[in-house]
Amino acid sequence: MSKSLLRSTATTGSMTLLSRILGFIRDMVVARVFGAGIAADAFFVAFKIPNFLRRLFAEGAFSQAFVPVLSEYKTRQDESEVKILADNVAGILGMVLFVVTLIGVVLAPIVIMVFAPGYINAGDDRYELAAGMLRITFPYLLFISLTALGGAILNTWSRFAVPAFAPVLLNLSMIGCALWLAPKMATPIYALAWGVFIGGLLQLLLMLPFLRQIKMLPRPKIDREHSGVKKILKLMLPAIFGVSVSQINLLLDVVIASFLAAGSISWLYYADRLMEFPLGVFGIAIATVVLPGLSRDHALSNSHEFTGKIDWSLRLVLLGGAPAATGLFLLAEPMLVTIFQYGEFNAQDVAMSGWALKAYAFGLLAFILIKVLANGFYSRQDTKTPVKIGIIAMVVNMVLNIIFVLTLIQLDFIAPHMGLAMATTSSAVVNAYLLYRGLRKEKVYKPLAGWSVYAVKISLALIFMIVSVWLLSPALNVWLGFDAWARAGKLAMVIAVAALVYLSSLALMGIRFWQLKT
């Protein structure tokens, strides 16, 4: 079983890796062409809003509610009943999304007032730009949420590669629009908004032939009395808050950052993009693969396999997430210099983004653990517990946002936006801890033997890795003096050696990731 899970995780992770690499190329292009100024800030707000709602209607609440019920139907019902469920979910989801999208397009200026109030009296064009672009980007919510429906069905049928590959199309679309459409437009930044629109539509179209292949292409129907639909809606409503706490926290950051210096939103965005790389490759890949299995184990009342899958997930998270978080902290500025510091993105932007990335790095393990631990509740169709925990984390984030930012301003610190990243990290740690404690308290997860020795070995390997990075990585001013190829070569060498040292140390201590047991 562990080999099968690892193989599926590797497939999902490799497709996600390809998407994240293209995402970096996309951000390099955006940074080079638009920098981190007023226009870029406006676009990132216009992109964040439908992206946030995507987490509510798509990957977050919807998938966590839909997959367990779909898995239960697939396990206990015949094929026709499963198809009827998918048809009705597609009909109701599509109808709701169409209405929400229409409202978002019509009321875009009001939505911007809510999510970025600092733009209204900023004395520049950010408010008008953000509202105009939001009208173009908002339909992305409709496209990507229906894509998530298709992806959830394919994942339940163990077809993980296509849903993981789909974001590649968004990145390619945005790159193409930035390079070729932007120079032809009166307001070049609008090209990125059209890139989001086109990318969302392409992802939806990609799902269709593969759904037809497994005879699960939905034909939308609306039957609100269908028992499976009612169960999904019941699970989804509280899950909207519970699983999307980190995204809500990031939006609160946008609200506060809109009152800070121009560029603050962009600095947080670029830092978040680097943090999202390992989160996607490790956290989302593991959570995506394990959720259908956990749902099946719950449906079959197989508690031994259930706790084994969670334990396997947590060990894999620590093995991959700990070095990723350490690397992000140690190489924050070198990575930002290598990937983004060209054209309009200057050394000041590197330094400001670096402060935020270091703060996010401390929370990377917590962000990944939230993805994995939440599955322990959602697979058992328990959405109430994560909601309660989410509310606590939300309050922590709101309070710490104000405390950290005001404190840094009072101290005349050069990067007060770092306080927002610190608050987000702190709330994620609280969220992950409470999720873990909840699983233990409900006795659905009990750590298997060997965790203490395993953690010590991981820690020792991290120490050796840190020493290797410290010896090989030069000072920031040296990185700034390199040309693009020298930066890329040097960074690749440092990362490769650090990874080799880490994995070799683990191997010498007897840890091999392919032998982790469920």
Residue pairs with C-beta under 8 A, 6 or more apart in sequence:
1 305
1 308
1 518
2 312
2 516
2 517
2 518
3 514
5 289
5 290
5 293
5 309
5 312
5 518
6 513
6 514
6 516
8 158
8 160
8 289
9 285
9 286
9 289
9 316
11 160
11 161
11 164
12 160
12 161
12 164
12 285
12 288
12 289
13 164
13 281
13 282
13 285
14 164
15 160
15 161
15 164
15 165
15 168
16 164
16 167
16 280
16 281
16 284
16 285
17 281
18 165
18 168
19 164
19 165
19 167
19 168
19 171
19 280
20 276
20 277
20 280
20 281
22 168
22 171
22 172
22 175
23 167
23 171
23 273
23 276
23 277
24 273
24 277
24 339
25 171
25 175
26 171
26 174
26 175
26 178
27 270
27 273
27 339
27 340
28 339
28 340
28 342
29 174
29 175
29 178
29 179
30 40
30 174
30 178
30 192
31 270
31 339
31 340
31 341
31 342
31 343
31 344
31 345
31 349
32 342
32 343
32 344
32 345
33 178
33 179
33 182
33 188
33 343
33 344
34 40
34 43
34 178
34 188
34 189
34 192
34 344
35 266
35 343
35 344
35 345
35 346
35 349
36 263
36 266
36 267
36 270
36 344
36 345
36 349
36 353
37 262
37 263
37 266
37 344
38 124
38 125
38 126
38 129
38 262
39 125
39 129
39 188
39 189
40 189
40 266
41 126
41 262
41 263
41 264
41 265
41 266
42 119
42 125
42 126
42 127
42 129
42 130
42 133
42 189
43 129
43 130
43 133
43 189
43 192
43 193
44 265
44 266
44 269
45 112
45 115
45 116
45 119
45 126
45 130
45 134
45 254
45 258
45 265
46 112
46 129
46 130
46 131
46 133
46 134
46 136
46 137
46 193
47 133
47 137
47 192
47 193
47 196
48 115
48 250
48 251
48 254
48 269
49 104
49 111
49 112
49 115
49 134
49 137
49 138
49 251
50 104
50 134
50 137
50 138
50 139
50 140
50 141
50 144
50 196
51 140
51 247
52 244
52 247
52 248
52 250
52 251
53 100
53 104
53 141
54 140
54 141
54 144
54 145
54 148
55 61
55 243
55 244
55 247
56 62
56 240
56 244
56 247
57 93
57 96
57 97
57 100
57 141
57 145
57 148
58 144
58 145
58 147
58 148
58 149
59 148
59 284
60 239
60 240
60 243
60 244
60 247
61 236
61 237
61 239
61 240
61 241
61 242
61 243
61 244
62 93
62 145
62 148
62 149
62 152
62 236
63 148
63 151
63 152
63 291
64 235
64 239
64 243
64 291
64 374
64 375
64 378
64 383
65 232
65 233
65 235
65 236
65 239
65 378
65 383
66 89
66 149
66 152
66 232
66 236
67 152
67 155
67 156
67 291
67 292
67 295
67 378
68 235
68 291
68 295
68 298
68 378
68 379
68 380
68 381
69 85
69 228
69 231
69 232
69 235
69 381
70 82
70 85
70 86
70 152
70 153
70 156
71 156
71 292
71 295
71 296
71 299
72 295
72 299
73 81
73 82
73 85
73 228
74 82
74 156
75 296
75 299
75 300
76 299
79 215
82 216
83 215
83 216
84 221
84 226
85 226
85 228
85 229
86 149
86 153
86 216
86 218
87 218
87 219
87 220
87 221
88 221
88 222
88 223
88 226
88 228
88 229
89 149
89 218
89 228
89 229
89 232
90 146
90 149
90 218
90 219
90 220
90 221
91 218
91 220
91 221
91 222
91 223
92 222
92 224
92 229
92 233
93 145
93 146
93 149
94 142
94 146
94 220
95 222
97 141
97 142
97 145
97 146
98 142
100 141
101 138
101 139
101 141
101 142
104 111
104 134
104 138
104 141
105 134
105 135
105 138
105 139
108 131
108 132
108 134
108 135
108 138
109 127
109 131
111 131
111 134
112 119
112 127
112 130
112 131
112 134
113 120
115 251
115 254
115 255
116 126
116 127
116 130
116 254
116 255
116 258
117 255
117 258
117 259
118 255
118 257
118 258
118 259
118 260
119 126
119 127
119 130
119 258
120 127
122 258
122 262
124 262
126 262
129 187
129 189
132 187
132 190
133 189
133 190
133 192
133 193
136 190
136 193
136 194
136 196
136 197
137 193
137 196
137 197
139 197
139 200
140 196
140 197
140 199
140 200
142 200
143 200
143 201
143 203
143 204
144 200
144 203
144 204
146 204
146 207
147 163
147 166
147 200
147 203
147 204
147 206
147 207
149 218
150 163
150 204
150 207
150 208
150 210
150 211
150 218
151 162
151 163
151 166
151 207
152 163
153 211
153 214
153 216
153 218
154 160
154 162
154 163
154 207
154 210
154 211
154 214
155 163
155 288
155 289
155 291
155 292
156 292
157 214
157 216
158 292
159 210
159 214
160 288
160 289
162 206
162 207
162 210
163 207
163 288
164 285
164 288
165 206
166 203
166 206
166 207
167 203
169 199
169 202
169 203
169 206
170 195
170 196
170 199
170 200
170 202
170 203
171 199
172 199
173 195
173 196
173 198
173 199
173 202
174 192
174 195
174 196
174 199
175 195
176 195
177 191
177 192
177 194
177 195
177 198
178 191
178 192
178 195
181 191
181 194
181 195
182 188
182 189
182 191
182 192
185 191
208 217
211 217
211 218
223 229
224 230
231 381
235 378
235 381
235 383
236 383
237 383
238 383
238 384
238 386
238 387
239 378
239 383
239 386
239 387
241 248
241 387
241 390
241 391
242 374
242 383
242 386
242 387
242 389
242 390
243 374
243 378
243 386
243 390
244 390
245 370
245 390
245 393
245 394
245 397
245 427
245 431
246 367
246 370
246 424
246 427
246 428
246 431
248 394
249 393
249 394
249 397
249 423
249 424
249 427
249 428
250 272
250 424
252 397
252 398
252 401
253 268
253 401
253 420
253 421
253 423
253 424
254 265
254 268
256 401
256 402
256 405
256 420
257 264
257 265
257 268
257 417
257 420
258 264
258 265
260 405
260 416
260 417
261 417
263 349
263 352
264 352
264 417
266 349
266 353
267 349
267 352
267 353
267 355
267 356
267 415
267 417
268 353
268 356
268 417
268 420
268 421
270 336
270 340
270 349
270 353
270 357
271 332
271 336
271 353
271 354
271 356
271 357
271 359
271 360
271 421
272 356
272 360
274 328
274 332
274 335
274 336
274 339
274 357
274 360
275 328
275 357
275 360
275 361
275 364
275 367
278 320
278 321
278 324
278 325
278 328
278 364
278 368
279 364
279 367
279 368
279 371
281 320
282 316
282 317
282 320
282 321
282 324
282 368
283 317
283 321
283 367
283 368
283 369
283 371
283 372
284 371
286 313
286 316
286 317
286 368
286 371
286 372
287 313
287 371
287 372
287 374
287 375
290 309
290 310
290 313
290 372
290 375
291 375
291 378
291 379
293 305
293 309
294 306
294 309
294 310
294 375
294 376
294 379
294 380
295 379
297 303
297 305
297 306
297 309
297 379
298 306
298 379
298 380
298 381
303 444
305 518
306 379
306 444
306 445
307 444
307 445
307 446
307 448
308 448
308 517
308 518
309 518
310 372
310 373
310 375
310 376
310 439
310 445
311 445
311 447
311 448
311 518
312 516
312 517
312 518
313 372
313 375
314 369
314 372
314 447
315 454
315 516
316 513
316 516
317 365
317 368
317 369
317 372
318 365
318 454
318 455
318 458
319 458
319 506
319 511
319 513
319 516
320 513
321 364
321 365
321 368
321 369
322 365
322 458
322 462
323 461
323 462
323 465
323 498
323 499
323 502
324 364
325 361
325 362
325 364
325 365
326 361
326 462
326 465
326 466
327 465
327 469
327 495
327 498
328 335
328 357
328 358
328 360
328 361
328 364
329 357
329 358
329 361
329 362
330 466
330 469
330 470
330 473
331 469
331 473
331 491
331 494
331 495
332 354
332 357
332 358
332 361
333 350
333 351
333 354
333 476
333 479
334 473
334 476
334 479
334 487
334 490
334 491
334 494
335 357
335 491
336 350
336 353
336 354
336 357
337 350
337 476
337 479
337 480
337 487
338 479
338 484
338 487
338 488
338 491
340 349
340 350
340 353
341 347
341 349
341 350
341 480
342 484
347 480
350 480
351 415
352 414
352 415
352 417
355 415
355 417
355 418
355 421
356 415
356 417
356 418
356 420
356 421
357 421
358 418
359 418
359 421
359 422
359 424
359 425
360 421
360 424
360 425
362 425
363 424
363 425
363 426
363 428
363 429
365 432
366 425
366 428
366 429
366 431
366 432
367 428
367 432
369 432
369 435
369 436
370 428
370 431
370 432
370 435
373 432
373 435
373 436
373 439
374 386
374 435
376 435
376 439
376 444
376 445
377 383
377 385
377 386
377 435
377 438
377 439
378 386
380 444
385 438
385 442
386 435
389 431
389 434
389 435
389 438
390 431
392 430
392 431
392 434
393 427
393 428
393 430
393 431
393 434
394 427
396 423
396 426
396 427
396 430
397 423
397 424
397 426
397 427
400 419
400 422
400 423
400 426
400 427
401 419
401 420
401 423
403 419
403 423
404 418
404 419
404 420
404 422
404 423
405 416
405 417
405 419
405 420
405 423
406 419
407 419
408 415
408 416
408 418
408 419
409 416
439 445
440 446
448 517
454 511
457 506
457 509
457 510
457 511
458 506
458 511
460 505
460 509
461 501
461 502
461 503
461 505
461 506
461 509
461 511
462 502
464 501
464 502
464 505
465 498
465 499
465 501
465 502
465 505
468 497
468 498
468 501
469 494
469 498
472 493
472 494
472 497
472 498
473 494
474 490
479 487
479 490
482 490
506 512
